Amino acid sequence: QVQLVESGGGLVQAGGSLRLSCAVSGILTNIAAMNWYRQAPGKQRELVAAITSGGSTNYADSVKGRFTISRDNAKNTVYLQMSSLKPEDTAVYYCHVSRLLWNYWGQGTQVTVSS
């Protein structure tokens, strides 16, 4: 019912910036929140940023002040602007949407930060 496609990942030097995009399609009613998660090799998947239908945002402490989540409703797209990137930000980043009782995930996009 909901499809998510991430883009914008890549290789960047420490201190650099990237912007991830997540295009959302399908049945878009009753979406409670849009989120970005990340998972590094051998690590547990963690919530990085979230934005509710009302526009409120939340961030993991590790990225607060460096990352910004936003939405463009006209384009049905959610973004994650990442600045001052660190090697520890290296992970696969996943777009996630919660709708009613269901959860939807994108395929993920790799972000690699070199030192």
C-alpha angles and dihedrals in degrees: 000000000000126000125193127194120186126202140164102069122134147117120313136165121248110278093029132114140238134180119214121202130201118194113205124202139165127050104359101179122110095021106160098188146348118220145182119219129179136200126195120200110283092005133108118259110258136195110248104176140350137193123192128215087260092056101252115142138208131189139194112253090241093063103029111127092018105059129053127193119204142162136222104200093187089061097034088233135135121202137201113202109198121194135171089026120200130201088249088064088070108121146107107280119213130197113220134189129189117206123173106312095338137089125209128197135194122224093256135243125236120239117189122184117193123207 
